[in-house]
């Protein structure tokens, strides 16, 4: 099963604090949506409202066109998977996965068959009789996912499900989570503060800040074409250079640049990987201040000769060999200019 989800003008307050400001969002059936943002941005509150754990101060939640705003969690076609997994230590994996079906009155044989099917799907079918303490963190995460999907929810809610895993295992589970979602076709709504995780799994990313949606789009759209300074900075590292309008171009600490700028000025945003020794935009000569090797790239700090107090961060290829103090000509690709007022 899968479902469309619609948040309509969701506004929520905790006492005098406003956690959400009239949020509107539509999630398509079978879509993998990630709510992304820093602590306190409202993403977990929005997920809790969808799950029925919090009733919004104003607005509506629709699932498959039905108003679920005041329906308790047990009455919604949703299941929530939490970060701590909440597995029962005294139960076998099969009984853990079958627990939700047992609570719904499903007979023993069909619920055990369904539990075994779900364990097979997550690659743990041969461990059905084991207890949770006998598993690794990644395996426990898969059991929790199997249990959540066993009841065939229309919408699966995931609250920081990979946050407790180490980096290597987290990346592996990102791939597995995406593959399982594609297989079952269920609508997934996933909360995280990890930008890499969001880009790895999402069909669309919803970047949130101070209770509002800053940007909603595909990972490529949000990363390559940010609509605000907050979104640009939160989705990875960004060089920011102030610019003002000058004729048909821009004036900047680097000198005149052939870029259109609105009369109010703005900020030129450049990703570190888009700065190098070739590109569409000449940034002028710069001196290498320091560099470090990060495996996939060299992370370099450059001081432009025209603005020696400014620092530009560039990610250069593995084969680049530079010594601090060397002067080079820098170029940039994919420049984005955002207005000052876009900063949240």
ZAGU-894945 format. One record per residue (C-alpha): x, y, z. Coordinates in nm, 3 decimals, padded with zeros to 5 digits. Example, Ala and Ser with C-alpha at 12.3 -4.5 7.8 and 13.67 -1.06 7.14 Angstrom:
REM ZAGU-894945
<px = 01.230 | py = -00.450 | pz = 00.780> .
<px = 01.367 | py = -00.106 | pz = 00.714> .
REM end
This chain:
REM ZAGU-894945
<px = 00.000 | py = 00.000 | pz = 00.000> .
<px = 00.103 | py = 00.359 | pz = -00.056> .
<px = -00.059 | py = 00.699 | pz = -00.014> .
<px = -00.048 | py = 01.068 | pz = -00.095> .
<px = 00.018 | py = 01.295 | pz = 00.202> .
<px = -00.084 | py = 01.661 | pz = 00.219> .
<px = 00.002 | py = 01.913 | pz = 00.485> .
<px = -00.231 | py = 02.212 | pz = 00.457> .
<px = -00.131 | py = 02.535 | pz = 00.634> .
<px = 00.016 | py = 02.348 | pz = 00.931> .
<px = 00.085 | py = 02.589 | pz = 01.215> .
<px = 00.196 | py = 02.468 | pz = 01.556> .
<px = 00.293 | py = 02.632 | pz = 01.884> .
<px = 00.443 | py = 02.492 | pz = 02.203> .
<px = 00.329 | py = 02.753 | pz = 02.453> .
<px = 00.463 | py = 03.084 | pz = 02.323> .
<px = 00.712 | py = 02.917 | pz = 02.085> .
<px = 00.602 | py = 02.875 | pz = 01.724> .
<px = 00.750 | py = 02.550 | pz = 01.591> .
<px = 00.583 | py = 02.553 | pz = 01.247> .
<px = 00.464 | py = 02.849 | pz = 01.039> .
<px = 00.177 | py = 02.752 | pz = 00.803> .
<px = 00.360 | py = 02.470 | pz = 00.627> .
<px = 00.215 | py = 02.345 | pz = 00.297> .
<px = 00.357 | py = 02.028 | pz = 00.143> .
<px = 00.227 | py = 01.752 | pz = -00.083> .
<px = 00.399 | py = 01.412 | pz = -00.094> .
<px = 00.318 | py = 01.187 | pz = -00.389> .
<px = 00.224 | py = 00.819 | pz = -00.343> .
<px = 00.538 | py = 00.606 | pz = -00.329> .
<px = 00.771 | py = 00.903 | pz = -00.292> .
<px = 01.076 | py = 00.902 | pz = -00.064> .
<px = 01.075 | py = 01.242 | pz = 00.105> .
<px = 01.345 | py = 01.360 | pz = 00.344> .
<px = 01.280 | py = 01.640 | pz = 00.594> .
<px = 01.623 | py = 01.797 | pz = 00.645> .
<px = 01.741 | py = 02.071 | pz = 00.875> .
<px = 01.923 | py = 02.161 | pz = 01.196> .
<px = 01.795 | py = 02.085 | pz = 01.545> .
<px = 01.490 | py = 02.294 | pz = 01.625> .
<px = 01.390 | py = 02.359 | pz = 01.264> .
<px = 01.052 | py = 02.182 | pz = 01.297> .
<px = 01.118 | py = 01.864 | pz = 01.101> .
<px = 01.050 | py = 01.622 | pz = 01.388> .
<px = 00.740 | py = 01.818 | pz = 01.489> .
<px = 00.607 | py = 01.787 | pz = 01.133> .
<px = 00.676 | py = 01.412 | pz = 01.136> .
<px = 00.504 | py = 01.378 | pz = 01.474> .
<px = 00.200 | py = 01.561 | pz = 01.339> .
<px = 00.186 | py = 01.320 | pz = 01.045> .
<px = 00.210 | py = 01.021 | pz = 01.281> .
<px = -00.064 | py = 01.154 | pz = 01.509> .
<px = 00.161 | py = 01.203 | pz = 01.812> .
<px = 00.106 | py = 01.581 | pz = 01.800> .
<px = -00.212 | py = 01.765 | pz = 01.697> .
<px = -00.135 | py = 02.088 | pz = 01.510> .
<px = -00.256 | py = 02.418 | pz = 01.649> .
<px = -00.396 | py = 02.498 | pz = 01.303> .
<px = -00.414 | py = 02.328 | pz = 00.964> .
<px = -00.495 | py = 01.984 | pz = 00.829> .
<px = -00.318 | py = 01.655 | pz = 00.755> .
<px = -00.466 | py = 01.451 | pz = 00.469> .
<px = -00.366 | py = 01.093 | pz = 00.388> .
<px = -00.516 | py = 00.962 | pz = 00.064> .
<px = -00.757 | py = 01.254 | pz = 00.075> .
<px = -00.890 | py = 01.171 | pz = 00.422> .
<px = -00.861 | py = 01.423 | pz = 00.703> .
<px = -00.640 | py = 01.261 | pz = 00.970> .
<px = -00.570 | py = 01.573 | pz = 01.175> .
<px = -00.743 | py = 01.451 | pz = 01.490> .
<px = -00.712 | py = 01.076 | pz = 01.435> .
<px = -00.488 | py = 00.901 | pz = 01.696> .
<px = -00.180 | py = 00.708 | pz = 01.579> .
<px = -00.349 | py = 00.367 | pz = 01.599> .
<px = -00.619 | py = 00.484 | pz = 01.360> .
<px = -00.381 | py = 00.606 | pz = 01.089> .
<px = -00.236 | py = 00.405 | pz = 00.798> .
<px = 00.112 | py = 00.496 | pz = 00.920> .
<px = 00.395 | py = 00.325 | pz = 01.107> .
<px = 00.688 | py = 00.499 | pz = 01.274> .
<px = 01.044 | py = 00.365 | pz = 01.295> .
<px = 01.245 | py = 00.536 | pz = 01.568> .
<px = 01.619 | py = 00.577 | pz = 01.606> .
<px = 01.646 | py = 00.339 | pz = 01.904> .
<px = 01.455 | py = 00.063 | pz = 01.712> .
<px = 01.273 | py = -00.044 | pz = 02.036> .
<px = 01.312 | py = -00.417 | pz = 01.975> .
<px = 01.196 | py = -00.657 | pz = 02.246> .
<px = 01.511 | py = -00.825 | pz = 02.387> .
<px = 01.331 | py = -01.141 | pz = 02.506> .
<px = 01.168 | py = -01.211 | pz = 02.168> .
<px = 01.311 | py = -01.379 | pz = 01.860> .
<px = 01.354 | py = -01.169 | pz = 01.549> .
<px = 01.051 | py = -01.339 | pz = 01.394> .
<px = 00.834 | py = -01.256 | pz = 01.695> .
<px = 00.964 | py = -00.899 | pz = 01.701> .
<px = 00.865 | py = -00.852 | pz = 01.336> .
<px = 00.528 | py = -01.020 | pz = 01.393> .
<px = 00.443 | py = -00.812 | pz = 01.700> .
<px = 00.241 | py = -00.545 | pz = 01.520> .
<px = 00.041 | py = -00.810 | pz = 01.338> .
<px = -00.026 | py = -00.985 | pz = 01.669> .
<px = -00.163 | py = -00.662 | pz = 01.814> .
<px = -00.396 | py = -00.637 | pz = 01.514> .
<px = -00.537 | py = -00.983 | pz = 01.578> .
<px = -00.371 | py = -01.165 | pz = 01.290> .
<px = -00.363 | py = -01.541 | pz = 01.344> .
<px = -00.036 | py = -01.709 | pz = 01.442> .
<px = 00.044 | py = -01.890 | pz = 01.116> .
<px = -00.014 | py = -01.598 | pz = 00.875> .
<px = 00.167 | py = -01.352 | pz = 01.100> .
<px = 00.469 | py = -01.582 | pz = 01.130> .
<px = 00.467 | py = -01.631 | pz = 00.753> .
<px = 00.453 | py = -01.254 | pz = 00.700> .
<px = 00.733 | py = -01.199 | pz = 00.951> .
<px = 00.951 | py = -01.454 | pz = 00.776> .
<px = 00.878 | py = -01.287 | pz = 00.442> .
<px = 00.988 | py = -00.951 | pz = 00.580> .
<px = 01.304 | py = -01.095 | pz = 00.734> .
<px = 01.387 | py = -01.257 | pz = 00.402> .
<px = 01.341 | py = -00.920 | pz = 00.232> .
<px = 01.596 | py = -00.751 | pz = 00.461> .
<px = 01.841 | py = -01.040 | pz = 00.430> .
<px = 01.792 | py = -01.186 | pz = 00.779> .
<px = 01.567 | py = -01.481 | pz = 00.704> .
<px = 01.824 | py = -01.731 | pz = 00.829> .
<px = 01.845 | py = -01.553 | pz = 01.167> .
<px = 01.474 | py = -01.558 | pz = 01.252> .
<px = 01.523 | py = -01.743 | pz = 01.582> .
<px = 01.799 | py = -01.517 | pz = 01.713> .
<px = 01.754 | py = -01.245 | pz = 01.975> .
<px = 01.829 | py = -00.876 | pz = 01.910> .
<px = 02.141 | py = -00.876 | pz = 02.131> .
<px = 02.302 | py = -01.127 | pz = 01.893> .
<px = 02.289 | py = -00.880 | pz = 01.603> .
<px = 02.500 | py = -00.586 | pz = 01.487> .
<px = 02.360 | py = -00.234 | pz = 01.485> .
<px = 02.287 | py = -00.251 | pz = 01.114> .
<px = 02.108 | py = -00.585 | pz = 01.151> .
<px = 01.889 | py = -00.449 | pz = 01.432> .
<px = 01.804 | py = -00.156 | pz = 01.209> .
<px = 01.690 | py = -00.397 | pz = 00.939> .
<px = 01.475 | py = -00.590 | pz = 01.187> .
<px = 01.308 | py = -00.266 | pz = 01.294> .
<px = 01.243 | py = -00.182 | pz = 00.929> .
<px = 01.098 | py = -00.529 | pz = 00.866> .
<px = 00.868 | py = -00.491 | pz = 01.167> .
<px = 00.749 | py = -00.149 | pz = 01.049> .
<px = 00.672 | py = -00.279 | pz = 00.700> .
<px = 00.512 | py = -00.605 | pz = 00.816> .
<px = 00.181 | py = -00.428 | pz = 00.889> .
<px = 00.172 | py = -00.287 | pz = 00.531> .
<px = 00.146 | py = 00.083 | pz = 00.619> .
<px = 00.048 | py = 00.335 | pz = 00.355> .
<px = 00.314 | py = 00.571 | pz = 00.491> .
<px = 00.632 | py = 00.480 | pz = 00.679> .
<px = 00.777 | py = 00.748 | pz = 00.906> .
<px = 01.149 | py = 00.729 | pz = 00.984> .
<px = 01.285 | py = 00.944 | pz = 01.267> .
<px = 01.667 | py = 00.962 | pz = 01.237> .
<px = 01.677 | py = 00.584 | pz = 01.171> .
<px = 02.048 | py = 00.571 | pz = 01.087> .
<px = 02.177 | py = 00.819 | pz = 01.342> .
<px = 02.320 | py = 00.556 | pz = 01.580> .
<px = 02.531 | py = 00.381 | pz = 01.314> .
<px = 02.894 | py = 00.447 | pz = 01.230> .
<px = 02.978 | py = 00.618 | pz = 00.901> .
<px = 03.060 | py = 00.308 | pz = 00.694> .
<px = 02.754 | py = 00.116 | pz = 00.812> .
<px = 02.533 | py = 00.421 | pz = 00.772> .
<px = 02.632 | py = 00.451 | pz = 00.406> .
<px = 02.562 | py = 00.081 | pz = 00.351> .
<px = 02.220 | py = 00.111 | pz = 00.514> .
<px = 02.136 | py = 00.418 | pz = 00.306> .
<px = 02.170 | py = 00.204 | pz = -00.006> .
<px = 01.968 | py = -00.079 | pz = 00.145> .
<px = 01.694 | py = 00.153 | pz = 00.269> .
<px = 01.654 | py = 00.307 | pz = -00.074> .
<px = 01.646 | py = -00.034 | pz = -00.243> .
<px = 01.381 | py = -00.167 | pz = -00.001> .
<px = 01.166 | py = 00.142 | pz = -00.050> .
<px = 01.179 | py = 00.094 | pz = -00.425> .
<px = 01.082 | py = -00.273 | pz = -00.382> .
<px = 00.780 | py = -00.217 | pz = -00.155> .
<px = 00.663 | py = 00.113 | pz = -00.308> .
<px = 00.551 | py = 00.256 | pz = 00.027> .
<px = 00.557 | py = 00.633 | pz = 00.082> .
<px = 00.858 | py = 00.706 | pz = 00.305> .
<px = 00.893 | py = 01.026 | pz = 00.511> .
<px = 01.241 | py = 01.039 | pz = 00.662> .
<px = 01.380 | py = 01.292 | pz = 00.911> .
<px = 01.753 | py = 01.363 | pz = 00.933> .
<px = 02.005 | py = 01.642 | pz = 00.987> .
<px = 02.264 | py = 01.461 | pz = 00.771> .
<px = 02.292 | py = 01.625 | pz = 00.428> .
<px = 02.478 | py = 01.332 | pz = 00.272> .
<px = 02.213 | py = 01.089 | pz = 00.394> .
<px = 01.938 | py = 01.306 | pz = 00.252> .
<px = 02.100 | py = 01.320 | pz = -00.092> .
<px = 02.167 | py = 00.945 | pz = -00.089> .
<px = 01.806 | py = 00.833 | pz = -00.032> .
<px = 01.562 | py = 01.111 | pz = -00.122> .
<px = 01.345 | py = 01.159 | pz = -00.427> .
<px = 01.291 | py = 01.511 | pz = -00.292> .
<px = 01.453 | py = 01.696 | pz = -00.005> .
<px = 01.256 | py = 01.941 | pz = 00.209> .
<px = 01.505 | py = 02.183 | pz = 00.368> .
<px = 01.355 | py = 02.336 | pz = 00.682> .
<px = 01.464 | py = 02.633 | pz = 00.891> .
<px = 01.292 | py = 02.798 | pz = 01.188> .
<px = 00.961 | py = 02.624 | pz = 01.123> .
<px = 00.944 | py = 02.702 | pz = 00.752> .
<px = 01.029 | py = 02.524 | pz = 00.429> .
<px = 01.331 | py = 02.696 | pz = 00.274> .
<px = 01.356 | py = 02.478 | pz = -00.036> .
<px = 01.188 | py = 02.165 | pz = -00.171> .
<px = 01.329 | py = 01.981 | pz = -00.470> .
<px = 01.534 | py = 01.690 | pz = -00.596> .
<px = 01.881 | py = 01.645 | pz = -00.443> .
<px = 02.031 | py = 01.792 | pz = -00.760> .
<px = 01.803 | py = 02.096 | pz = -00.750> .
<px = 01.862 | py = 02.168 | pz = -00.383> .
<px = 02.240 | py = 02.125 | pz = -00.406> .
<px = 02.312 | py = 02.285 | pz = -00.743> .
<px = 02.041 | py = 02.554 | pz = -00.750> .
<px = 01.972 | py = 02.668 | pz = -00.391> .
<px = 01.704 | py = 02.934 | pz = -00.350> .
<px = 01.832 | py = 03.087 | pz = -00.026> .
<px = 02.159 | py = 03.146 | pz = 00.154> .
<px = 02.047 | py = 02.912 | pz = 00.432> .
<px = 01.975 | py = 02.629 | pz = 00.189> .
<px = 02.303 | py = 02.694 | pz = 00.007> .
<px = 02.505 | py = 02.678 | pz = 00.327> .
<px = 02.324 | py = 02.389 | pz = 00.490> .
<px = 02.351 | py = 02.163 | pz = 00.185> .
<px = 02.728 | py = 02.133 | pz = 00.193> .
<px = 03.010 | py = 02.386 | pz = 00.203> .
<px = 02.981 | py = 02.712 | pz = 00.013> .
<px = 03.215 | py = 03.004 | pz = -00.062> .
<px = 03.029 | py = 03.335 | pz = -00.024> .
<px = 03.148 | py = 03.653 | pz = -00.193> .
<px = 02.948 | py = 03.979 | pz = -00.165> .
<px = 02.863 | py = 04.141 | pz = -00.499> .
<px = 02.697 | py = 04.462 | pz = -00.610> .
<px = 02.552 | py = 04.566 | pz = -00.942> .
<px = 02.787 | py = 04.753 | pz = -01.173> .
<px = 02.662 | py = 04.822 | pz = -01.524> .
<px = 02.563 | py = 04.488 | pz = -01.676> .
<px = 02.792 | py = 04.294 | pz = -01.442> .
<px = 02.897 | py = 04.265 | pz = -01.082> .
<px = 03.151 | py = 04.435 | pz = -00.861> .
<px = 03.319 | py = 04.219 | pz = -00.596> .
<px = 03.633 | py = 04.194 | pz = -00.380> .
<px = 03.778 | py = 03.998 | pz = -00.673> .
<px = 03.710 | py = 04.285 | pz = -00.911> .
<px = 03.454 | py = 04.312 | pz = -01.191> .
<px = 03.274 | py = 03.988 | pz = -01.280> .
<px = 03.054 | py = 03.928 | pz = -01.586> .
<px = 02.750 | py = 03.824 | pz = -01.382> .
<px = 02.404 | py = 03.986 | pz = -01.366> .
<px = 02.321 | py = 04.123 | pz = -01.021> .
<px = 01.998 | py = 04.282 | pz = -00.897> .
<px = 02.011 | py = 04.643 | pz = -00.788> .
<px = 02.010 | py = 04.545 | pz = -00.421> .
<px = 02.326 | py = 04.341 | pz = -00.460> .
<px = 02.369 | py = 03.985 | pz = -00.345> .
<px = 02.606 | py = 03.703 | pz = -00.259> .
<px = 02.803 | py = 03.499 | pz = -00.512> .
<px = 02.796 | py = 03.135 | pz = -00.400> .
<px = 03.056 | py = 02.887 | pz = -00.523> .
<px = 03.092 | py = 02.523 | pz = -00.420> .
<px = 03.453 | py = 02.421 | pz = -00.339> .
<px = 03.445 | py = 02.151 | pz = -00.607> .
<px = 03.353 | py = 02.417 | pz = -00.864> .
<px = 03.672 | py = 02.617 | pz = -00.809> .
<px = 03.986 | py = 02.512 | pz = -00.993> .
<px = 04.219 | py = 02.587 | pz = -01.281> .
<px = 03.949 | py = 02.596 | pz = -01.550> .
<px = 03.592 | py = 02.717 | pz = -01.569> .
<px = 03.349 | py = 02.969 | pz = -01.710> .
<px = 03.422 | py = 03.245 | pz = -01.457> .
<px = 03.772 | py = 03.389 | pz = -01.404> .
<px = 03.834 | py = 03.470 | pz = -01.037> .
<px = 04.183 | py = 03.609 | pz = -01.088> .
<px = 04.521 | py = 03.517 | pz = -00.939> .
<px = 04.538 | py = 03.367 | pz = -00.590> .
<px = 04.801 | py = 03.231 | pz = -00.352> .
<px = 04.772 | py = 02.887 | pz = -00.192> .
<px = 04.770 | py = 02.931 | pz = 00.186> .
<px = 04.745 | py = 02.567 | pz = 00.294> .
<px = 04.623 | py = 02.230 | pz = 00.175> .
<px = 04.520 | py = 01.892 | pz = 00.313> .
<px = 04.462 | py = 01.555 | pz = 00.150> .
<px = 04.115 | py = 01.409 | pz = 00.207> .
<px = 04.141 | py = 01.094 | pz = -00.003> .
<px = 03.899 | py = 01.189 | pz = -00.279> .
<px = 04.042 | py = 01.541 | pz = -00.313> .
<px = 04.286 | py = 01.804 | pz = -00.187> .
<px = 04.113 | py = 02.067 | pz = 00.028> .
<px = 04.288 | py = 02.396 | pz = -00.044> .
<px = 04.260 | py = 02.748 | pz = 00.099> .
<px = 04.343 | py = 03.026 | pz = -00.146> .
<px = 04.393 | py = 03.398 | pz = -00.080> .
<px = 04.302 | py = 03.607 | pz = -00.387> .
<px = 04.573 | py = 03.863 | pz = -00.463> .
<px = 04.303 | py = 04.129 | pz = -00.504> .
<px = 04.155 | py = 04.049 | pz = -00.160> .
<px = 04.428 | py = 03.887 | pz = 00.056> .
<px = 04.203 | py = 03.869 | pz = 00.364> .
<px = 03.943 | py = 03.663 | pz = 00.176> .
<px = 03.971 | py = 03.284 | pz = 00.177> .
<px = 03.839 | py = 03.062 | pz = -00.099> .
<px = 03.806 | py = 02.691 | pz = -00.030> .
<px = 03.865 | py = 02.467 | pz = -00.332> .
<px = 03.855 | py = 02.089 | pz = -00.372> .
<px = 04.120 | py = 01.994 | pz = -00.625> .
<px = 04.167 | py = 01.650 | pz = -00.783> .
<px = 04.386 | py = 01.381 | pz = -00.626> .
<px = 04.659 | py = 01.435 | pz = -00.882> .
<px = 04.701 | py = 01.806 | pz = -00.811> .
<px = 05.039 | py = 01.883 | pz = -00.654> .
<px = 05.070 | py = 02.229 | pz = -00.503> .
<px = 05.298 | py = 02.381 | pz = -00.244> .
<px = 05.177 | py = 02.656 | pz = -00.007> .
<px = 05.278 | py = 02.996 | pz = -00.134> .
<px = 05.232 | py = 02.913 | pz = -00.502> .
<px = 05.033 | py = 03.160 | pz = -00.709> .
<px = 04.780 | py = 03.028 | pz = -00.959> .
<px = 04.494 | py = 03.154 | pz = -01.174> .
<px = 04.157 | py = 03.042 | pz = -01.034> .
<px = 03.834 | py = 02.984 | pz = -01.224> .
<px = 03.486 | py = 02.880 | pz = -01.119> .
<px = 03.190 | py = 02.695 | pz = -01.267> .
<px = 02.819 | py = 02.696 | pz = -01.181> .
<px = 02.811 | py = 03.034 | pz = -01.001> .
<px = 02.489 | py = 03.116 | pz = -00.814> .
<px = 02.397 | py = 03.465 | pz = -00.696> .
<px = 02.145 | py = 03.486 | pz = -00.411> .
<px = 01.992 | py = 03.800 | pz = -00.262> .
<px = 02.094 | py = 03.917 | pz = 00.084> .
<px = 01.737 | py = 03.890 | pz = 00.207> .
<px = 01.735 | py = 03.516 | pz = 00.134> .
<px = 01.937 | py = 03.454 | pz = 00.449> .
<px = 01.710 | py = 03.318 | pz = 00.723> .
REM end
